[in-house]
Amino acid sequence: MMDVERNSKKTDEVIDAGTDGFKLSGLRWMIIGLVFFITVINYIDRMTVSVLAPVITQDLGLSNTEFGAITTWFLVAYTISQAVSGKIYDRFGNKSGFSFSVIVWSLAAILHAFASGLTSLSAFRFMLGFGEAGNFPGAAKVSAEWFPQRERALAQGIFNSGVALGSIVAPPLIIWLQLSYGWKTTFIFTGILGFIWLVFWLILYQSREKHAWLTESEKELIEADDSLEESVSPKSEIRNSQSYLSLLRYKETWAIVLARFLVDPVWWLYITWLPKYLFDARGFDLKQIGAFAWLPFVAAGLGSLFGGWLAKFLIGRGWSVNHARKAIIAVSCLLMPAGIVAAYTSDAMLALGMISLVLFGFQIWINNVQTLPSDFFPKSAVGSVAGLGGMGAGIGSMIFTFTTGWVVDSFSYTPILIAAGLLAPIGTVVLFALAGKIQKVSFQN
């Protein structure tokens, strides 16, 4: 009799599933998987110029200072777009926001094939930066909308590991394409990847509220923290989320902006200059760059996943979000001065090892810092605050990247590596001093 009842219950469940339509358990992981793959593509497109810098600068007759200027134009657009893109995602949603960003940057990547000098290459880098910037406030918003608070750092870790994988795949892939087809055709191949991804995004993505595949149990899990999200009326929330000036009234916003202004240049230094550093300072040829330049980004990928997992683990063990985030951010910032050792060692592999440790620490750090907009603010403001943080990151990185070109032409890489080694501890002190306790802010009327 019990077997009959059990079988009857299973039959009812099947009938209910059929009535409700197709449901996919763990849908949130598929969603963040899509964001992971576009982040991989984002970094392949972004790193193509960096990896091919020895070839492009020689072919177009560019100095280090001019190469720094090209990257600066990318960062100018990237900085502007961080703020603009955050508003686009908050206003029009993730589906439209990602579609816009991917179309702009993929088209820009393809146009690089037609660059003939400093001006045209700078213009195409500007367009690429404007499109690519949207990936990260968009990813932060997807994480906030599709994951409960205790899982958000892990979600950040998953899509941020796309940064590392893209950086790992880029050197050997790009150099193989360049050696096989030339640097101009390489840009066409890499630019097409975004359009391929876009087809899957348009078919598979819907907002959490509209997605027909979302199970009731997963919806309840995601929404478990919603009652704690904010203590304001919807009208007040909407009014404040529409104004950047209102968000800048909060010290928590400034903590995120200034911390990223100071620390993100560490990442941009290596993502932009590592291939050229290996070529100029360590005597690597193009094949050696393809063979070894990806190693620090393996460490970055491990750091990204470890930082997300560790936050989930500590919070699951009863640590408060405040204590877990701060402990992880504090320890990770102390790994990044390892780059100073790279400035002084004569062993190229030891230098690569130290740079690997820097990027491992950076990805742990950024994983948890990028969750702070959703830790502090309601979901409707997450994209905007993340965009402001990205804007701060862009301004700091723009200054540091352009300065790098001038310093390398005038002196060497040593002063730059030393300065980069000091930025993370300084930025973390600023973050903790301004942010105070990590908890939800109350929006003011």
C-alpha positions in Angstrom: 0.0 0.0 0.0 2.8 2.4 0.9 4.5 1.6 -2.4 1.3 2.4 -4.2 1.0 5.7 -2.4 4.6 6.5 -3.1 4.2 5.8 -6.8 1.0 7.8 -6.9 2.9 10.8 -5.4 5.6 10.5 -8.0 3.0 10.4 -10.7 1.4 13.5 -9.3 4.8 15.3 -9.3 5.3 14.4 -12.9 1.9 15.6 -13.8 2.5 18.9 -11.9 5.8 19.3 -13.8 4.1 18.8 -17.1 1.3 21.2 -16.1 3.8 23.9 -15.1 6.0 23.4 -18.2 9.7 22.6 -18.4 11.7 23.4 -15.2 15.4 23.4 -14.8 16.9 22.7 -11.3 19.9 24.9 -10.6 19.0 27.5 -13.3 21.0 30.2 -11.5 24.2 28.3 -12.2 23.4 28.1 -15.9 22.8 31.9 -15.9 26.1 32.6 -14.2 27.7 30.1 -16.7 26.6 32.3 -19.6 28.1 35.3 -17.9 31.3 33.3 -17.3 31.6 32.5 -21.0 31.1 36.1 -22.2 33.7 37.2 -19.6 36.1 34.8 -21.2 35.4 36.3 -24.6 35.6 39.8 -23.2 39.2 39.2 -22.1 40.3 37.4 -25.3 39.1 40.5 -27.2 40.7 42.8 -24.7 44.1 41.1 -24.6 44.6 40.7 -28.3 46.3 44.1 -28.5 48.4 43.4 -25.4 49.6 40.0 -26.6 50.4 41.3 -30.1 52.0 44.5 -28.8 55.5 43.5 -29.9 54.3 42.9 -33.4 51.8 45.8 -33.7 54.1 48.4 -32.2 56.9 47.4 -34.6 54.5 47.2 -37.6 52.9 50.6 -37.0 56.1 52.2 -35.6 54.7 53.0 -32.1 56.7 53.8 -28.9 55.9 52.6 -25.4 54.4 56.0 -24.6 52.2 55.8 -27.7 51.2 52.2 -26.8 50.3 53.5 -23.3 48.2 56.2 -24.9 46.3 53.7 -27.0 45.5 51.7 -23.8 44.6 55.0 -22.1 41.9 55.7 -24.8 40.5 52.3 -24.1 40.4 53.2 -20.4 38.8 56.6 -21.0 35.9 54.9 -22.8 35.9 52.1 -20.2 35.6 54.6 -17.4 32.8 56.6 -19.0 30.9 53.5 -19.9 31.1 52.0 -16.4 28.8 54.7 -15.2 26.6 54.7 -18.4 26.4 50.9 -18.5 25.4 50.6 -14.9 22.4 52.8 -15.6 21.6 50.9 -18.8 21.4 47.7 -16.9 19.4 49.1 -14.1 17.0 50.8 -16.5 16.6 48.2 -19.3 17.6 45.0 -17.6 20.3 42.4 -18.0 19.1 40.9 -21.3 19.1 44.2 -23.2 22.2 45.5 -21.3 24.4 42.6 -22.2 23.1 42.6 -25.8 24.1 46.3 -26.2 27.5 45.8 -24.7 28.5 42.7 -26.6 27.4 44.1 -30.0 29.4 47.3 -29.5 32.6 45.6 -28.3 32.5 42.7 -30.8 32.1 45.1 -33.7 35.0 47.2 -32.3 37.2 44.1 -32.0 36.6 43.3 -35.7 37.4 46.9 -36.7 40.9 46.6 -35.2 41.7 44.6 -38.4 41.5 47.8 -40.3 43.7 49.9 -38.1 46.5 51.7 -40.0 48.2 53.8 -37.3 48.0 55.5 -33.9 44.7 57.4 -34.5 42.6 54.6 -36.0 43.9 52.1 -33.4 43.1 54.5 -30.6 39.6 55.1 -32.0 38.9 51.3 -32.2 40.2 50.8 -28.7 38.0 53.6 -27.4 34.9 51.8 -28.9 36.1 48.5 -27.5 36.4 50.0 -24.0 33.0 51.5 -24.2 31.4 48.2 -25.0 33.5 45.9 -22.7 32.9 48.0 -19.6 29.3 46.9 -19.4 30.2 43.3 -18.8 31.1 43.9 -15.1 28.3 46.0 -13.7 26.0 43.7 -15.6 27.6 40.6 -14.1 27.3 42.1 -10.6 23.6 42.8 -11.2 23.0 39.2 -12.5 24.8 37.9 -9.4 22.6 40.1 -7.1 19.4 39.1 -8.8 20.0 35.4 -9.2 21.9 34.5 -6.0 21.2 34.7 -2.3 23.7 36.9 -0.4 25.8 33.9 1.0 26.4 32.7 -2.6 27.1 36.0 -4.3 30.9 35.9 -3.8 30.9 32.4 -5.3 28.9 33.6 -8.2 31.4 36.5 -8.6 34.2 34.0 -8.4 32.7 31.9 -11.2 32.2 34.8 -13.7 35.5 36.4 -12.6 37.3 33.1 -13.3 36.3 33.9 -16.9 38.7 36.8 -16.6 41.4 34.4 -15.8 40.5 31.8 -18.3 40.2 34.4 -21.0 43.6 35.7 -20.0 45.0 32.1 -20.0 43.5 31.2 -23.4 44.4 34.5 -25.1 48.2 34.3 -25.4 48.5 30.9 -27.1 45.3 31.3 -29.1 46.2 34.8 -30.4 49.8 34.0 -31.2 48.7 30.8 -33.1 46.2 32.9 -35.1 48.8 35.6 -35.7 51.5 33.2 -36.8 48.9 31.4 -39.0 46.9 34.3 -40.5 48.5 37.6 -39.4 47.6 40.1 -36.7 44.8 41.8 -38.7 42.9 38.6 -39.4 43.3 37.6 -35.7 41.1 40.5 -34.7 38.3 39.3 -37.0 38.4 35.8 -35.5 38.3 37.0 -31.9 35.6 39.6 -32.6 33.2 37.0 -34.1 33.1 35.1 -30.8 30.9 37.7 -29.1 28.2 37.4 -31.8 28.1 33.6 -31.4 27.6 34.0 -27.7 24.9 36.6 -28.2 22.7 34.0 -30.0 22.7 31.8 -26.9 22.1 34.8 -24.6 19.0 35.9 -26.5 17.5 32.4 -26.6 18.2 31.4 -23.0 18.2 34.5 -20.8 15.1 36.0 -19.1 14.8 37.9 -15.9 14.2 35.9 -12.7 10.6 37.1 -12.5 9.8 36.0 -16.1 11.9 32.9 -16.5 9.6 29.9 -17.1 12.3 27.4 -16.3 12.8 28.6 -12.7 11.6 26.1 -10.1 9.6 27.2 -7.1 12.2 25.8 -4.7 15.1 27.7 -6.4 13.0 30.9 -6.5 12.5 30.6 -2.7 16.2 30.0 -2.1 17.2 33.1 -4.2 14.6 35.3 -2.5 15.4 34.1 1.0 17.3 37.3 1.7 14.9 39.7 0.1 13.1 40.6 3.3 16.5 41.9 4.6 17.4 43.8 1.4 16.1 47.3 2.4 13.9 49.1 4.8 12.5 51.7 2.4 9.4 52.1 0.3 9.6 51.2 -3.4 9.1 54.8 -4.4 12.0 56.0 -2.3 14.2 53.3 -3.7 13.4 54.1 -7.3 13.9 57.8 -6.8 17.3 57.3 -5.2 18.4 54.7 -7.7 17.9 57.2 -10.6 20.5 59.7 -9.3 24.2 59.2 -9.1 24.4 62.2 -6.9 22.1 60.5 -4.4 24.4 57.5 -4.4 27.4 59.6 -3.8 25.9 60.9 -0.6 26.9 57.5 1.0 30.3 56.9 2.4 29.9 53.2 1.4 29.8 54.3 -2.3 33.0 56.3 -1.9 34.7 53.4 -0.1 34.1 51.2 -3.1 35.0 53.9 -5.6 38.3 54.9 -3.9 39.4 51.4 -3.1 39.0 50.4 -6.8 40.7 53.6 -7.9 43.8 52.6 -5.9 43.9 48.8 -6.4 42.5 48.0 -9.8 45.6 49.6 -11.5 47.5 46.5 -10.2 45.4 44.2 -12.4 45.5 46.6 -15.4 49.3 46.8 -15.2 49.7 43.1 -15.8 46.8 42.6 -18.2 48.2 45.4 -20.4 51.9 45.3 -20.0 52.9 41.7 -19.1 53.6 40.5 -22.7 55.6 43.6 -23.5 57.4 43.4 -20.1 58.4 39.8 -20.9 59.6 40.9 -24.3 61.4 44.1 -23.2 62.8 43.3 -19.8 63.1 39.5 -19.8 64.1 38.9 -23.4 61.1 36.6 -24.3 60.3 36.1 -28.0 56.7 35.8 -29.3 56.6 32.0 -28.9 57.9 32.2 -25.3 55.3 34.8 -24.5 52.7 32.4 -25.8 54.2 29.6 -23.7 54.5 31.4 -20.4 52.4 34.6 -20.3 49.3 32.7 -19.3 50.8 31.3 -16.1 49.9 34.3 -13.8 46.3 34.1 -15.1 46.0 30.5 -14.0 46.8 31.7 -10.5 44.3 34.5 -11.0 41.6 32.0 -11.9 42.4 29.9 -8.8 42.2 33.1 -6.7 38.9 34.0 -8.2 37.3 30.7 -7.4 39.0 30.4 -4.0 37.9 33.9 -2.9 34.3 33.1 -3.8 34.4 29.7 -2.2 36.0 31.0 1.0 33.4 33.7 1.5 30.6 31.1 1.1 32.4 28.7 3.5 32.9 31.3 6.2 29.4 32.7 6.0 28.0 29.2 6.0 30.0 28.5 9.2 28.3 31.4 11.0 30.7 34.3 10.2 28.9 37.5 9.6 29.1 39.0 6.1 31.0 41.9 7.7 33.7 39.7 9.3 34.0 37.3 6.4 34.4 39.9 3.7 36.9 42.0 5.7 39.1 39.0 6.7 39.4 37.8 3.1 40.0 41.3 1.7 42.6 42.0 4.4 44.6 38.8 3.8 44.5 39.0 0.0 45.8 42.6 -0.1 48.9 41.4 1.7 49.8 39.1 -1.2 50.0 41.8 -3.8 53.3 43.4 -2.7 55.0 40.3 -4.0 55.3 42.2 -7.3 58.1 44.2 -5.7 60.2 41.0 -5.6 59.7 40.6 -9.4 61.3 44.1 -9.8 64.6 43.0 -8.3 65.1 39.3 -9.1 67.2 38.3 -12.1 65.3 35.0 -12.4 62.6 35.4 -15.0 60.6 32.4 -13.7 60.8 33.7 -10.2 59.5 37.0 -11.4 56.6 35.2 -13.1 55.9 33.3 -9.9 55.7 36.5 -7.9 53.4 38.1 -10.5 51.3 35.0 -10.3 51.0 35.5 -6.5 50.0 39.1 -7.1 47.2 38.2 -9.5 46.0 35.3 -7.2 45.7 37.9 -4.4 44.1 40.5 -6.6 41.3 38.1 -7.8 40.5 37.1 -4.2 40.4 40.8 -3.3 38.3 42.0 -6.2 35.8 39.1 -5.9 34.8 40.2 -2.5 35.0 43.9 -3.2 32.7 43.5 -6.2 30.0 42.0 -3.9 30.0 45.1 -1.7 27.5 47.0 -3.9 24.9 44.2 -3.3 26.0 43.9 0.4 25.3 47.6 1.0 22.6 48.6 -1.5 19.2 47.3 -2.8 19.2 45.4 -6.1 17.8 48.4 -8.0 21.0 50.4 -7.3 23.6 47.6 -7.6 24.3 48.2 -11.3 24.8 51.9 -10.7 27.0 51.5 -7.6 29.0 48.8 -9.4 29.3 51.2 -12.3 30.6 54.0 -10.1 33.2 51.6 -8.6 34.2 50.6 -12.1 34.5 54.3 -13.0 36.9 54.8 -10.1 38.8 51.8 -11.2 39.0 53.1 -14.8 40.3 56.5 -13.8 43.0 55.1 -11.5 44.0 52.5 -14.1 44.0 55.1 -16.9 46.4 57.3 -14.9 48.7 54.4 -14.0 48.7 52.8 -17.4 49.7 56.0 -19.2 52.3 56.7 -16.6 53.7 53.2 -17.1 54.5 53.9 -20.8 56.3 57.1 -19.9 58.2 55.6 -17.0 59.3 52.6 -19.0 60.6 54.8 -21.9 62.4 57.2 -19.4 63.6 54.7 -16.8 62.5 51.0 -16.5 59.7 48.8 -15.2 61.2 48.7 -11.7 59.5 51.9 -10.3 56.2 50.8 -11.7 56.4 47.3 -10.1 57.3 48.9 -6.7 54.4 51.4 -6.9 51.9 48.6 -7.8 53.1 46.6 -4.9 52.1 49.3 -2.4 48.7 50.2 -3.9 46.7 47.2 -2.5 47.4 47.7 1.2 46.8 51.5 0.9 43.5 50.9 -1.0 42.3 48.3 1.6 43.0 50.7 4.5 40.9 53.4 2.7 38.1 50.9 2.0 37.8 49.8 5.7 38.2 53.3 7.1 35.3 54.7 4.9 33.0 51.7 4.7 32.7 50.9 8.3 30.5 47.8 9.1 29.3 45.9 6.0 25.5 46.1 6.2 22.5 47.4 4.3 22.2 51.2 4.1 18.9 52.9 4.6 18.0 55.1 1.7 17.1 58.7 2.6 14.0 60.4 1.3 
